[in-house]
């Protein structure tokens, strides 16, 4: 934010505060007065101002703080006594000596409530077996999460579980999917899934408080896992051009992850990123294990294809699936998932475009154990028994959709392209060689 921008923001906030004050919205006015003072003080401390301008701003801040104190006392008294008096207390009224601590507790509670949404209550129901390949990554996560909970006696003395694991690799290779598996498998752990939107606030000084409170909550709910997706958005390398707010967030992360006096036993920080080379060096060091999640090998691709086909009707053979696994070289897991979804839609497209249908035998929609012989399936106009009609004329319970075939798969594959380029792969491999290990 520019020098003028910070000062202008403070003026806007205090203008809103006085408006809310006049309208007797005292609680909102109190918040706005306090936030405006934070911005004014930031302008004095970090931005070029003349001595005369600084003195003028300080004088105004004193006035706003005095008014805020009056409103704070009024709001507190209103909450505790439940009186209907709408007038704020006078300047001379005695203030409770615990005001500051009460207000601090309220702020902390508000921040904690903001972070409650990051706690994953319902498990995603993704098992280790659902994750194709990535054995090294799974083993490291079991070491860090599952074993210390199940066998705590294994991790005594100098044998300690990992406190920070970074998953890095191309987009769509299963980093977030692995985190979901961790959330499912770590039955007794509290799982926090956070992103930059959970931790970045428009209010000055609040973002680092959110980071601090996140770690405090994790310590209170031990054993716990903090998963930070796209961790690079919060912890990129520090530079002279970055904002003061961004620098303070990184500093707070560093302190909380490995600061003096912080008891982070049984708290795992799990980060995921596609661009690990932008991470701040100090943050990178705090992720003790840095695991490369590569594009899937042929065997992994074969498993991903099978998982994505699931129980959809098809006439694919094992050899067909092996051919598809070979032909999808360079595809990420997400790319293959999109490809499979497109291929599974091919029968639907045949139904939509069909001009003729024929009657077939098949299971009844109302009772799969009963076979009926009046189901309708798309066919070519020249086929025996072809009836000229469109899908609009087919009753809802009489459609027999075509099964997915190898031809459908190859048709979708001919239009699909991998999303990961060679330049990014080179950067990731270089980072892995310098700082990481194979997953």
C-alpha positions as CSV (number, residue, x, y, z in Angstrom):
1,X,0.0,0.0,0.0
2,X,1.3,3.5,-0.8
3,X,2.1,6.1,1.8
4,X,-0.9,8.2,0.8
5,X,-3.0,5.0,0.6
6,X,-2.4,4.0,4.2
7,X,-3.2,7.5,5.5
8,X,-6.3,7.7,3.2
9,X,-7.5,4.3,4.5
10,X,-7.2,5.6,8.1
11,X,-9.2,8.8,7.2
12,X,-11.9,6.6,5.6
13,X,-12.1,4.4,8.6
14,X,-12.4,7.2,11.1
15,X,-15.0,8.9,8.9
16,X,-17.1,5.8,9.0
17,X,-16.5,5.5,12.8
18,X,-17.9,9.0,13.4
19,X,-20.9,8.2,11.2
20,X,-21.7,5.0,13.1
21,X,-21.1,6.9,16.4
22,X,-23.7,9.5,15.4
23,X,-26.1,6.7,14.4
24,X,-25.6,5.2,17.9
25,X,-24.1,2.0,16.4
26,X,-21.5,2.1,19.2
27,X,-20.0,-1.4,18.8
28,X,-19.3,-0.9,15.1
29,X,-18.0,2.6,15.9
30,X,-15.6,1.2,18.5
31,X,-14.1,-1.3,16.0
32,X,-13.7,1.4,13.4
33,X,-12.0,3.9,15.8
34,X,-9.5,1.2,16.9
35,X,-8.7,0.1,13.3
36,X,-8.3,3.7,12.1
37,X,-5.8,4.4,14.9
38,X,-3.8,1.3,13.8
39,X,-3.6,2.7,10.3
40,X,-2.7,6.2,11.6
41,X,0.1,4.8,13.8
42,X,1.4,2.8,10.8
43,X,1.5,5.9,8.7
44,X,3.5,7.7,11.5
45,X,5.9,4.8,12.1
46,X,6.7,3.6,8.6
47,X,5.9,6.3,6.2
48,X,7.5,9.7,5.4
49,X,5.6,12.5,7.2
50,X,6.7,16.0,8.3
51,X,7.1,16.5,12.1
52,X,4.1,18.8,12.1
53,X,1.9,16.3,10.3
54,X,3.0,13.5,12.7
55,X,2.2,15.7,15.7
56,X,-1.2,16.5,14.2
57,X,-1.9,12.8,13.6
58,X,-0.9,11.9,17.2
59,X,-3.2,14.5,18.6
60,X,-6.1,13.1,16.6
61,X,-5.2,9.5,17.6
62,X,-5.5,10.6,21.3
63,X,-8.9,12.0,20.7
64,X,-10.1,8.9,18.8
65,X,-8.7,6.6,21.5
66,X,-10.4,8.6,24.3
67,X,-13.7,8.2,22.4
68,X,-13.0,4.5,21.9
69,X,-12.4,4.0,25.6
70,X,-15.7,5.6,26.4
71,X,-17.5,3.4,23.9
72,X,-15.7,0.4,25.2
73,X,-16.8,1.0,28.7
74,X,-20.4,1.6,27.6
75,X,-20.5,-1.5,25.4
76,X,-19.1,-3.6,28.3
77,X,-21.6,-2.2,30.8
78,X,-24.4,-2.8,28.4
79,X,-23.4,-6.4,27.9
80,X,-23.1,-7.2,31.6
81,X,-26.1,-5.3,32.9
82,X,-28.5,-5.7,29.9
83,X,-29.8,-2.2,30.5
84,X,-31.6,-0.3,27.8
85,X,-29.7,2.9,28.3
86,X,-28.5,4.0,24.8
87,X,-26.2,6.8,25.9
88,X,-22.5,6.2,26.2
89,X,-20.9,6.8,29.5
90,X,-19.2,10.1,30.3
91,X,-15.5,10.7,30.1
92,X,-15.1,10.9,33.9
93,X,-16.6,7.5,34.6
94,X,-14.3,4.9,36.2
95,X,-13.0,2.2,33.8
96,X,-12.5,-1.4,34.9
97,X,-8.9,-2.2,35.3
98,X,-9.5,-5.5,33.5
99,X,-10.8,-3.8,30.4
100,X,-7.6,-4.5,28.3
101,X,-7.5,-8.2,29.2
102,X,-11.3,-8.5,28.6
103,X,-10.9,-6.9,25.2
104,X,-8.0,-9.1,24.4
105,X,-10.0,-12.2,25.3
106,X,-12.8,-11.0,23.1
107,X,-10.4,-10.4,20.2
108,X,-8.9,-13.8,20.7
109,X,-12.3,-15.5,20.8
110,X,-13.2,-13.7,17.6
111,X,-10.1,-14.9,15.8
112,X,-10.6,-18.5,17.1
113,X,-14.1,-18.4,15.8
114,X,-12.7,-17.4,12.4
115,X,-10.5,-20.4,12.4
116,X,-13.1,-22.9,13.5
117,X,-14.1,-23.4,9.9
118,X,-10.6,-24.7,9.1
119,X,-11.1,-27.7,11.3
120,X,-12.2,-30.7,9.3
121,X,-15.0,-32.3,11.2
122,X,-16.2,-34.9,8.7
123,X,-13.4,-37.2,7.4
124,X,-13.0,-37.2,3.6
125,X,-13.1,-41.1,3.6
126,X,-10.0,-41.5,1.4
127,X,-7.8,-44.4,2.4
128,X,-4.1,-44.9,1.7
129,X,-5.2,-47.6,-0.9
130,X,-7.1,-45.0,-2.8
131,X,-3.9,-43.1,-3.5
132,X,-2.2,-44.7,-6.5
133,X,1.6,-45.0,-6.1
134,X,3.5,-42.4,-4.1
135,X,4.7,-45.0,-1.6
136,X,7.6,-42.9,-0.3
137,X,5.2,-40.0,0.5
138,X,2.7,-42.3,2.2
139,X,5.5,-43.9,4.3
140,X,6.8,-40.5,5.4
141,X,3.3,-39.4,6.4
142,X,2.6,-42.6,8.3
143,X,5.9,-42.0,10.2
144,X,4.9,-38.4,11.0
145,X,1.2,-39.0,11.8
146,X,-0.1,-42.5,12.3
147,X,2.8,-44.3,14.1
148,X,3.4,-41.6,16.8
149,X,-0.3,-41.8,17.8
150,X,-0.5,-45.6,17.7
151,X,2.9,-46.4,19.2
152,X,4.0,-43.3,21.2
153,X,6.7,-45.4,23.0
154,X,8.5,-45.7,19.7
155,X,9.1,-41.9,19.6
156,X,11.0,-41.2,22.8
157,X,14.5,-39.7,23.5
158,X,16.1,-38.5,20.3
159,X,13.7,-40.5,18.0
160,X,11.1,-37.8,17.2
161,X,8.4,-37.7,14.6
162,X,8.6,-35.1,11.8
163,X,7.1,-31.7,12.6
164,X,7.1,-30.3,9.1
165,X,6.5,-32.0,5.8
166,X,6.4,-30.2,2.4
167,X,4.7,-31.9,-0.5
168,X,5.8,-30.4,-3.8
169,X,5.4,-31.3,-7.4
170,X,3.4,-30.5,-10.6
171,X,-0.2,-29.5,-10.4
172,X,-2.7,-32.4,-10.2
173,X,-0.3,-35.1,-8.9
174,X,-2.2,-35.8,-5.7
175,X,-0.7,-33.5,-3.0
176,X,-4.1,-32.4,-1.7
177,X,-5.4,-35.9,-2.2
178,X,-2.7,-37.2,0.1
179,X,-3.7,-34.6,2.7
180,X,-7.3,-35.9,2.5
181,X,-6.0,-39.5,3.1
182,X,-4.0,-38.2,6.1
183,X,-7.2,-36.6,7.5
184,X,-9.1,-39.9,7.0
185,X,-6.4,-42.2,8.4
186,X,-5.4,-40.1,11.4
187,X,-8.5,-41.0,13.4
188,X,-7.6,-39.4,16.7
189,X,-6.0,-36.2,15.2
190,X,-7.6,-32.8,14.7
191,X,-7.1,-31.8,11.1
192,X,-6.8,-28.1,10.2
193,X,-7.1,-27.4,6.4
194,X,-6.2,-23.8,5.8
195,X,-5.4,-21.5,2.9
196,X,-4.4,-17.9,2.5
197,X,-8.0,-16.8,2.7
198,X,-8.2,-18.2,6.3
199,X,-5.1,-16.3,7.4
200,X,-5.0,-13.0,5.5
201,X,-7.1,-10.1,6.9
202,X,-7.7,-6.6,5.7
203,X,-7.1,-5.3,9.2
204,X,-3.6,-4.2,10.1
205,X,-2.0,-6.7,12.5
206,X,-4.8,-9.2,12.4
207,X,-3.1,-11.7,9.9
208,X,-0.2,-12.5,12.2
209,X,-2.7,-12.9,15.1
210,X,-4.6,-15.4,13.0
211,X,-1.4,-17.4,12.4
212,X,-0.5,-17.3,16.1
213,X,-4.1,-18.4,17.1
214,X,-4.1,-21.2,14.5
215,X,-1.0,-22.7,16.1
216,X,-2.4,-22.2,19.6
217,X,-5.6,-24.0,18.6
218,X,-3.5,-26.8,17.1
219,X,-1.6,-27.2,20.4
220,X,-4.8,-27.2,22.4
221,X,-6.3,-30.0,20.2
222,X,-3.2,-32.2,20.1
223,X,-2.4,-34.5,18.3
224,X,-3.1,-32.2,15.3
225,X,-2.2,-31.6,11.7
226,X,-2.1,-28.2,10.0
227,X,-2.4,-28.6,6.3
228,X,-1.6,-25.4,4.3
229,X,-2.5,-25.8,0.6
230,X,-0.5,-23.5,-1.8
231,X,1.8,-22.6,1.1
232,X,3.9,-20.5,-1.3
233,X,1.1,-17.8,-1.3
234,X,1.9,-17.1,2.4
235,X,5.6,-17.9,2.7
236,X,7.4,-16.7,-0.5
237,X,10.9,-15.3,-0.2
238,X,11.3,-12.1,1.7
239,X,12.2,-9.0,-0.4
240,X,12.6,-5.2,0.0
241,X,9.5,-4.7,-2.2
242,X,7.0,-6.7,-0.2
243,X,4.5,-5.2,2.1
244,X,5.1,-4.9,5.9
245,X,2.0,-7.1,6.4
246,X,3.4,-9.9,4.3
247,X,6.7,-9.7,6.1
248,X,5.0,-10.0,9.5
249,X,3.0,-13.0,8.5
250,X,6.2,-14.9,7.4
251,X,7.9,-13.9,10.6
252,X,5.0,-15.2,12.7
253,X,5.1,-18.5,10.7
254,X,8.8,-18.8,11.5
255,X,8.3,-18.2,15.2
256,X,5.3,-20.5,15.5
257,X,6.8,-23.4,13.5
258,X,10.1,-23.5,15.4
259,X,10.2,-20.6,17.9
260,X,11.7,-20.6,21.4
261,X,9.2,-21.8,24.0
262,X,6.7,-23.2,21.5
263,X,5.7,-26.8,22.4
264,X,5.0,-28.3,18.9
265,X,5.1,-31.9,20.0
266,X,2.3,-33.8,18.3
267,X,1.7,-30.9,15.9
268,X,2.5,-31.6,12.2
269,X,2.6,-28.8,9.7
270,X,1.9,-30.2,6.2
271,X,2.4,-27.9,3.3
272,X,1.7,-28.3,-0.4
273,X,3.0,-26.2,-3.3
274,X,3.5,-26.4,-7.1
275,X,6.3,-23.8,-7.0
276,X,8.6,-24.7,-4.1
277,X,11.5,-22.5,-5.4
278,X,9.7,-19.3,-4.3
279,X,9.6,-20.4,-0.7
280,X,11.5,-18.4,1.9
281,X,14.7,-20.2,2.8
282,X,14.0,-20.1,6.5
283,X,10.5,-21.5,6.0
284,X,11.9,-24.2,3.7
285,X,14.3,-25.3,6.5
286,X,11.4,-25.7,8.9
287,X,9.8,-28.3,6.6
288,X,12.2,-31.0,7.6
289,X,11.0,-33.5,5.0
290,X,10.5,-32.2,1.5
291,X,8.9,-34.8,-0.7
292,X,8.6,-34.6,-4.5
293,X,5.3,-35.8,-5.8
294,X,6.1,-36.6,-9.5
295,X,3.9,-37.3,-12.4
296,X,2.5,-40.8,-12.2
297,X,4.5,-43.7,-13.7
298,X,2.8,-46.2,-16.1
299,X,1.7,-48.5,-13.2
300,X,0.3,-45.5,-11.3
301,X,-1.5,-44.3,-14.4
302,X,-3.1,-47.7,-14.8
303,X,-4.4,-47.6,-11.2
304,X,-5.7,-44.1,-11.6
305,X,-7.6,-45.1,-14.8
306,X,-9.2,-48.1,-13.0
307,X,-10.1,-45.9,-10.0
308,X,-11.8,-43.3,-12.3
309,X,-13.7,-45.9,-14.3
310,X,-15.0,-47.4,-11.1
311,X,-18.2,-49.5,-11.6
312,X,-19.4,-47.7,-14.8
313,X,-20.5,-50.3,-17.4
314,X,-17.7,-50.9,-19.9
315,X,-16.3,-53.5,-22.2
316,X,-12.6,-52.6,-21.6
317,X,-10.1,-55.4,-21.2
318,X,-7.0,-55.4,-19.1
319,X,-4.9,-55.0,-22.2
320,X,-7.0,-51.9,-23.2
321,X,-6.3,-50.3,-19.9
322,X,-2.6,-51.1,-20.2
323,X,-2.6,-49.4,-23.7
324,X,-4.3,-46.3,-22.2
325,X,-1.7,-46.2,-19.4
326,X,1.1,-46.1,-22.0
327,X,-0.6,-43.5,-24.2
328,X,-1.1,-41.1,-21.2
329,X,2.6,-40.6,-20.6
330,X,3.1,-37.0,-19.2
331,X,-0.4,-36.8,-17.8
332,X,-0.9,-35.9,-14.2
333,X,-3.5,-37.7,-12.0
334,X,-5.9,-34.8,-12.4
335,X,-5.4,-34.8,-16.2
336,X,-6.3,-38.5,-16.3
337,X,-9.3,-37.9,-14.1
338,X,-10.6,-35.3,-16.6
339,X,-9.8,-37.6,-19.5
340,X,-11.8,-40.4,-17.9
341,X,-14.7,-38.2,-17.1
342,X,-14.9,-37.1,-20.7
343,X,-14.7,-40.7,-22.0
344,X,-17.5,-41.8,-19.6
345,X,-19.6,-39.0,-21.1
346,X,-19.3,-40.5,-24.6
347,X,-22.4,-42.8,-24.2
348,X,-24.4,-39.8,-23.1
349,X,-23.4,-37.9,-26.2
350,X,-24.4,-41.0,-28.3
351,X,-27.9,-40.9,-26.7
352,X,-28.2,-37.1,-27.4
353,X,-27.1,-37.3,-31.0
354,X,-29.0,-40.6,-31.9
355,X,-31.7,-40.4,-34.6
356,X,-32.7,-44.1,-34.2
357,X,-33.2,-46.5,-31.3
358,X,-33.8,-50.2,-31.1
359,X,-35.4,-52.4,-28.4
360,X,-33.1,-54.5,-26.2
361,X,-33.4,-56.8,-23.2
362,X,-31.9,-55.7,-19.9
363,X,-32.5,-55.2,-16.1
364,X,-35.6,-53.2,-15.1
365,X,-35.0,-49.8,-13.6
366,X,-37.4,-50.5,-10.8
367,X,-36.1,-53.9,-10.0
368,X,-32.6,-54.9,-11.3
369,X,-33.3,-58.6,-10.7
370,X,-36.1,-58.5,-13.3
371,X,-35.2,-58.6,-17.0
372,X,-37.4,-56.7,-19.4
373,X,-37.3,-56.7,-23.2
374,X,-38.6,-53.2,-24.1
375,X,-35.5,-51.1,-23.2
376,X,-34.3,-48.7,-25.9
377,X,-30.7,-48.1,-26.9
378,X,-29.1,-45.9,-29.7
379,X,-28.4,-47.6,-33.0
380,X,-27.5,-46.7,-36.6
381,X,-30.4,-46.1,-39.0
382,X,-29.6,-49.3,-41.0
383,X,-29.7,-51.7,-38.1
384,X,-32.4,-54.3,-37.9
385,X,-35.3,-53.2,-35.7
386,X,-34.2,-49.5,-35.8
387,X,-37.0,-47.1,-34.8
388,X,-36.7,-43.4,-35.9
389,X,-36.9,-41.3,-32.8
390,X,-34.8,-39.0,-30.6
391,X,-33.9,-39.2,-26.9
392,X,-36.8,-36.8,-26.2
393,X,-39.2,-39.6,-27.2
394,X,-37.6,-42.3,-24.9
395,X,-39.4,-42.8,-21.6
396,X,-37.1,-42.1,-18.6
397,X,-37.1,-45.7,-17.3
398,X,-36.7,-47.3,-20.7
399,X,-33.2,-46.0,-21.7
400,X,-30.4,-48.6,-22.0
401,X,-27.3,-46.5,-22.3
402,X,-24.3,-47.9,-24.4
403,X,-21.4,-49.2,-22.4
404,X,-18.1,-47.3,-22.4
405,X,-15.7,-48.8,-25.1
406,X,-12.1,-48.5,-26.0
407,X,-13.2,-46.4,-29.0
408,X,-14.8,-43.9,-26.6
409,X,-11.5,-43.8,-24.6
410,X,-9.4,-43.2,-27.7
411,X,-11.8,-40.5,-29.0
412,X,-11.4,-38.5,-25.7
413,X,-7.7,-39.1,-25.6
414,X,-7.2,-37.7,-29.1
415,X,-8.5,-34.3,-27.8
416,X,-6.8,-34.4,-24.4
417,X,-3.5,-32.6,-23.6
418,X,-1.3,-32.8,-20.5
419,X,-1.3,-29.6,-18.4
420,X,2.2,-29.8,-17.1
421,X,5.0,-28.3,-19.3
422,X,8.6,-29.3,-19.5
423,X,10.0,-26.0,-18.2
424,X,8.1,-26.4,-14.9
425,X,9.2,-30.0,-14.6
426,X,12.8,-29.0,-15.0
427,X,12.5,-26.5,-12.2
428,X,10.8,-29.0,-9.9
429,X,13.5,-31.7,-10.6
430,X,16.2,-29.1,-9.9
431,X,14.6,-28.3,-6.5
432,X,14.2,-31.9,-5.7
433,X,17.9,-32.6,-6.5
434,X,18.9,-29.6,-4.3
435,X,16.5,-29.9,-1.4
436,X,14.1,-32.8,-1.6
437,X,13.6,-36.5,-1.9
438,X,11.6,-38.7,-4.3
439,X,8.0,-39.5,-3.2
